[in-house]
Amino acid sequence: MSLLHVHDLYVEYETPAGPARAVNGVSLDLDRGEFLAIVGESGCGKSTLLFAIAQLLSYPARMTGGVVQFDGLDLTALKPEELRRHRWRDVSVVMQSAMNALNPTLSIGAQLADVCRAHTEWDDRQIADRSAEVLSMVSIDPAHLKSYPFQLSGGMRQRAMIAMALLLEPKLVIMDEPTSALDVVAQRSLMRQIHALRERLGFSVLFVTHDMSVVSHFSDRLAVMYAGEVVELGSTRAVFDDPQHPYSVGLMDAFPSLLGDLKPLTGIPGNPPSLVEPPPGCLFAPRCPNATDACRTTRPELLSDDSRSVRCHLVHPLEVP
Amino acid sequence: MSNAVLSVESITRLFRVGGLRTRGTLHAIDDVTFEVGASEIVALVGESGSGKSTIARVLAGLYPPSEGRILFEGQSVGRRPSRRVRGRMPMVFQDPFGSINPVLRVGHGIERALKLHRPELSGEQRHDAAVSLLERVGLLPGAEVLRRFPHELSGGQRQRLGFAQALASRPSLILADEPVSMLDVSIRIGLLNVMRDLRDREGVSILYITHDLASARYVADRMIVLYAGRIVETGRTEDVISHPQHPYTRLLMSTAPDPRLPLSDDASLTDLGEPPKVINPGPGCRFAPRCPLATDACRVATPRLRAVSTDQDVACFAVTGE
């Protein structure tokens, strides 16, 4: 059985113009120890999906359908108190901006201890030992337990956030763009560290990013999201080497390389569709260079063949009845 | 280069930092010299804290350099650049959401720039000029976009608007401070193409400030790599990318995420990668504490930029063999 099972998940935001469907029927499975990356552009629903999985949605967002099971446990049915016990021990979250997620008025040690007191019965000695241990795991000298966030650099703050997430040895760590505020060198070093920690401790990672090149060498599988839907899902290497959905193809061709000949690139013209009044057929059809009439009228399903799933009529043609 | 639009001669910008007991001087940029030629895109590449935005702000006249001289179109720019100079060298900002007034229509910003910098135009000519400016950066149809409010434009469109506004004063050089870093990946390339078009069709030079080597390679003719306020390497973009010489440029190259490359055993394994804040610096190369090639000489003397080939200069004792 997979560690995390998400089936047909829908999330809507209430807006003055009507409900905006930010997550539109997403299904995912994550195995123990697996690293799954979710990539997509702003507004594609990737962060909303993470929040729904962590059961952190709040008004105006609302889960309107679907299943989220963790280790066989139906998270959507849990009461707040039961959820609280599950959080951090089973699933922890690393937020995007450590700058905002850490409390500027408390030392790192105090914030780590806060987590331990809320979720364990440990005494001060145990808390201090474990705090020092997790900081060392992310290559921060335990002397920094006494430091305040402003005394750490951006990369160290982000690593401190990861240390905090690992305090109670969770089975799943959810990461929402943890590297996006960092410079390239620090970014690469953080990715390596996450990768090494996962090998050592065996937790699963669900990693959201807008920059697919960041995860290219680190994730096992890659899900590409567009306008609230997963449009392609497969092993990371395979999706990079041979993207099949026209949106994935466009994304791959959208960033220049440091290698090879310099060729003119075009990106993907146009903008994502309205989530309040989505187009009737494929949501990508208005921007798709190869869209057919069928694409504009019938919504494609996410269909699998071998280990790859793609939501596209051009890859999986409609069967004419 | 005699036809340089902009030449920057050993500028330094210091900031006072700290409280009573910790007072110090932050060297945001230190002895920086470079030129931008006509119809040329020059990329200023560096990480946060490298001084790249400080250079843009000094050039835009937001604060004067502490030392050094700036020559623009052959004339020295004083402590505060004149309106003419600001018009000929406008700036495009990083944040397309924070840099446009949300309560005024798109037309307002552009027509205002036209009014200030081209007062000879009549109202009708101004409108036509505004439409043409929008269309030159790919905002079509211009007349319709002119009537919209900023919130009706996407991030990419707003950033194009930023370039249209900059073009209104008929610039010879545009200062573009990370103009694409806040945009989605699929939109970025369109804007980089706008920059290339402006150079090729309008003959505008651009100082492109970025942390992204790959996009610098895509648009820039020449590249300047900054580390901790100093230039460590400059050269033609292709030369620097294909033969990076300075150990820092090499580190940047090896850590740039590129799915097309295999994962190399790069220095980020051991290097946690944070450029220093340069407060009350002593002599020596600022990269030395992180440098795999550093020798004692690197810690006592400051390396100067030296030519390693035609058109490629490096500030490193280990490379230039001094």
Interface residues (C-beta under 8 A of the other chain):
Chain A: E41 S42 S139 S153 G154 G155 M156 D183 V184 V185 A186 Q187 R188 S189 R192 H210 D211 M212 S213 V214 S216 H217 F240 G250 L251 M252 A254 F255 P256 S257 L258 L259 G260 L262 P264 L265 T266 G267 I268 P269 N271
Chain B: E47 S48 S154 G155 G156 D184 V185 S186 I187 R188 I189 G190 L192 N193 H211 D212 L213 A214 S215 R217 Y218 E238 I241 L251 L252 M253 T255 A256 P257 D258 P259 R260 L261 P262 L263 D266 S268 L269 D271 L272 G273 E274 P275
